[in-house]
């Protein structure tokens, strides 16, 4: 039924939106398309799976570990790679190429450590209970994904709009030089942005790992492509666009599987993206920057 498919699409789209939030935050503040974000997503899933298997079968513990492990990984990438490139005023293409190299290293390391076969979270990590709401049946996992994603997105939006940290982030996103002149610690903002963006990606990795019941070294590649699609659809660097674009992509995928076939899910989703961009090239909330001679 349509209502059931819409419910499924909403939970999947919420994860896409959460992942894309980190992606668009990095672009909006640092001006970098971080192509290692998919590998960070994978690292968050693996870190949660390892701690839940070896320490305690607690999803809360796994999410906390994924948050900080992925966040620290993002921070290391910023300090070790992106910061030196910023100091040299490297063109935008150079950091993007550097993050491709980081992604390859992380994916290869994961395959060497964990192997290429799928891993799963331990049984009992989440209740298999389901709930009926009229004609719609939702599982505890889907509800948990939806509420956690919505809560994290709401916290980020409140921080960005209502706090001093959020004002500093928006100031740096507008103009790092002007922000520096008014006393903002620009490098500190860059580091904080890298941590938060990577941490959100790590949480999204755990949620997708639970949703698909599979973790593998290259799991970040498909979500990377979808994250790029989402931020382009929503408008480069716009948080509202990331949320709406992620949910749009989730609906498109689920409905295409239900009514066309699973083999066409990506074709339909990216085809719709193409049509939207033909009508609105700047995305839903983006602004077009004119290049002047």
C-alpha positions in Angstrom: 0.0 0.0 0.0 1.1 3.6 -0.7 0.9 4.5 3.0 3.3 1.7 3.9 5.8 2.7 1.2 5.7 6.3 2.3 6.5 5.3 5.9 9.4 3.1 4.7 10.6 5.9 2.5 10.5 8.4 5.4 12.7 6.3 7.6 15.2 5.7 4.8 15.2 9.3 3.7 15.8 10.4 7.3 19.1 8.5 7.3 20.1 10.0 3.9 19.3 13.4 5.3 21.4 12.8 8.4 24.4 11.7 6.3 23.9 14.6 3.9 23.8 17.1 6.7 27.5 16.3 7.6 28.4 16.5 3.9 26.7 19.8 3.3 28.1 21.2 6.6 31.7 20.5 5.5 31.0 22.1 2.1 29.2 25.1 3.5 31.9 26.0 6.1 35.1 24.6 4.7 34.2 24.9 1.0 35.4 21.3 0.4 33.5 18.4 -1.1 34.8 15.7 1.3 34.9 12.5 -0.7 36.2 10.6 2.3 32.8 11.1 4.0 31.6 7.7 2.7 34.6 6.0 4.3 34.0 7.8 7.6 30.4 6.6 7.4 31.8 3.0 7.1 34.2 3.5 9.9 31.4 4.6 12.2 29.4 1.5 11.4 32.4 -0.8 12.1 33.4 0.9 15.3 29.9 0.4 16.7 29.7 -3.2 15.5 33.1 -4.0 17.1 32.3 -2.5 20.5 28.8 -4.1 20.6 30.3 -7.5 19.8 33.3 -7.4 22.1 32.3 -5.1 25.0 28.5 -4.9 25.4 25.6 -5.6 23.2 24.2 -2.1 23.7 23.0 0.0 20.8 23.3 3.2 22.9 27.0 2.4 23.6 27.5 1.6 19.9 26.0 4.9 18.8 28.1 6.9 21.3 31.3 5.1 20.2 30.4 5.6 16.5 29.8 9.3 17.1 33.1 10.0 18.8 35.2 7.5 16.6 33.9 9.0 13.4 34.2 12.5 14.7 37.8 12.0 15.7 38.6 10.5 12.3 37.1 13.6 10.7 39.1 15.8 13.0 42.3 13.9 12.1 41.6 14.3 8.4 41.1 18.0 8.8 44.3 18.6 10.9 46.6 16.3 9.0 45.4 17.0 5.4 42.9 19.8 5.0 44.6 22.3 7.3 48.0 22.2 5.5 46.2 22.6 2.2 44.3 25.7 3.6 47.6 27.2 4.8 48.9 26.9 1.2 45.7 28.4 -0.3 45.4 25.2 -2.4 42.7 25.4 -5.1 39.4 23.7 -4.2 40.1 20.7 -6.5 43.2 19.7 -4.5 41.5 19.0 -1.1 38.8 17.0 -3.0 41.5 14.8 -4.7 43.2 14.4 -1.3 40.0 13.1 0.3 39.7 10.6 -2.5 43.1 9.2 -1.4 42.0 9.2 2.2 38.9 7.2 1.3 40.9 4.6 -0.6 43.3 4.2 2.4 40.4 3.8 4.8 38.5 1.4 2.6 41.6 -0.7 2.1 42.5 -0.7 5.8 39.0 -1.8 6.7 39.1 -4.7 4.1 42.6 -5.7 5.5 41.4 -5.7 9.1 37.8 -7.0 8.8 37.9 -8.8 5.5 35.6 -8.3 2.6 32.6 -10.4 3.8 29.6 -8.8 5.4 29.3 -8.3 9.1 26.2 -7.8 11.1 25.3 -6.3 14.4 24.7 -8.8 17.2 21.2 -10.2 17.6 19.1 -8.5 20.2 20.7 -5.1 19.5 17.3 -3.8 18.8 13.8 -5.1 19.4 12.1 -6.8 16.5 8.7 -5.6 17.7 6.5 -3.9 15.2 3.6 -1.4 15.6 0.5 -0.9 13.6 -0.8 2.6 12.9 -3.9 2.2 10.8 -2.8 0.6 7.5 0.9 1.2 8.3 3.1 -1.2 10.1 6.5 0.1 11.4 9.2 -1.7 13.2 11.0 -0.5 16.3 14.1 -0.1 14.1 12.3 2.2 11.7 10.9 4.3 14.5 14.2 4.5 16.2 15.9 5.6 13.0 13.3 8.2 12.4 13.3 9.7 15.9 17.1 9.6 16.3 17.7 11.2 12.9 15.0 13.8 13.5 16.5 14.6 17.0 20.0 15.0 15.7 18.8 17.2 12.8 16.8 19.3 15.1 19.7 19.8 17.6 22.0 20.8 14.7 19.4 23.3 13.4 18.9 24.8 16.8 22.7 25.1 17.4 23.1 26.7 14.0 20.4 29.3 14.5 20.3 30.0 18.3 23.8 29.7 19.7 27.1 31.6 19.6 28.8 28.5 18.0 26.2 28.5 15.3 26.6 32.2 14.6 30.4 31.6 14.3 29.8 28.7 11.9 27.6 30.8 9.7 30.0 33.7 9.8 32.9 31.5 8.7 30.7 30.0 6.0 29.9 33.5 4.7 33.5 34.8 4.8 36.4 33.3 6.8 38.4 36.5 6.4 35.7 38.7 7.7 35.0 36.3 10.6 38.6 36.4 11.5 38.6 40.2 11.6 35.7 40.2 14.1 37.5 37.8 16.4 36.2 34.4 15.4 38.6 31.5 15.8 38.4 30.4 12.2 40.7 27.3 12.5 38.7 26.2 15.6 35.5 26.5 13.7 37.0 24.4 10.9 38.0 21.7 13.3 34.6 21.7 15.1 32.8 21.5 11.7 35.0 18.5 10.7 34.2 16.7 14.0 30.5 17.3 13.9 30.1 16.5 10.2 32.1 13.2 10.6 30.2 12.3 13.8 26.8 12.7 12.0 28.2 10.5 9.2 29.2 7.8 11.7 25.8 7.7 13.3 24.2 7.4 9.8 26.6 4.5 9.1 25.3 2.6 12.2 21.7 3.3 11.2 22.2 2.1 7.6 24.0 -0.9 8.9 21.0 -1.8 11.1 18.6 -1.0 8.3 20.3 -3.2 5.7 21.7 -5.7 8.3 25.1 -5.6 6.6 28.4 -3.9 7.1 31.2 -4.2 4.6 34.3 -2.1 3.7 32.8 -0.5 0.6 29.4 0.3 2.1 30.3 4.0 2.0 30.5 4.3 -1.8 26.8 4.0 -2.7 25.9 6.4 0.2 28.6 8.8 -1.0 27.0 9.1 -4.4 23.6 9.6 -2.8 24.9 12.2 -0.5 26.3 14.2 -3.4 23.0 13.9 -5.1 21.2 15.1 -2.0 23.3 18.2 -1.4 23.1 19.1 -5.1 19.3 18.6 -5.1 18.8 20.6 -1.9 21.3 23.3 -2.8 25.1 23.2 -2.1 25.8 24.1 1.6 22.1 24.5 2.6 21.0 22.5 5.7 17.3 22.7 4.9 18.0 21.4 1.4 20.0 18.5 2.8 17.0 17.4 4.9 14.4 17.8 2.2 16.7 16.3 -0.5 17.4 13.3 1.7 13.8 12.6 2.4 13.0 13.1 -1.3 15.6 10.5 -2.3 14.3 8.0 0.3 10.8 8.3 -1.1 12.0 8.0 -4.7 14.0 4.8 -3.9 11.3 3.1 -1.9 8.5 3.9 -4.4 10.6 2.8 -7.3 11.3 -0.5 -5.7 7.6 -1.0 -4.8 6.1 -0.1 -8.2 8.8 -0.6 -10.8 11.5 -3.0 -9.5 14.6 -3.1 -7.3 16.9 -3.0 -10.3 15.6 0.5 -11.2 15.8 2.1 -7.8 18.9 4.1 -8.5 17.9 4.9 -12.1 14.6 6.3 -11.0 16.0 8.3 -8.0 18.9 9.9 -10.0 16.6 10.4 -13.0 14.2 12.5 -10.9 17.2 14.4 -9.6 18.2 15.1 -13.1 14.7 16.4 -14.0 14.7 18.6 -10.9 18.0 20.2 -11.7 16.9 20.8 -15.3 14.1 22.9 -13.9 16.1 24.4 -11.0 19.9 24.1 -11.5 20.8 25.8 -8.2 18.8 23.1 -6.2 15.8 23.7 -4.0 17.4 26.2 -1.6 20.7 27.0 -3.3 21.9 30.3 -4.8 23.7 30.7 -8.1 27.0 32.3 -8.0 28.0 34.2 -11.2 31.6 34.0 -12.2 32.8 37.5 -13.0 35.9 38.3 -15.2 
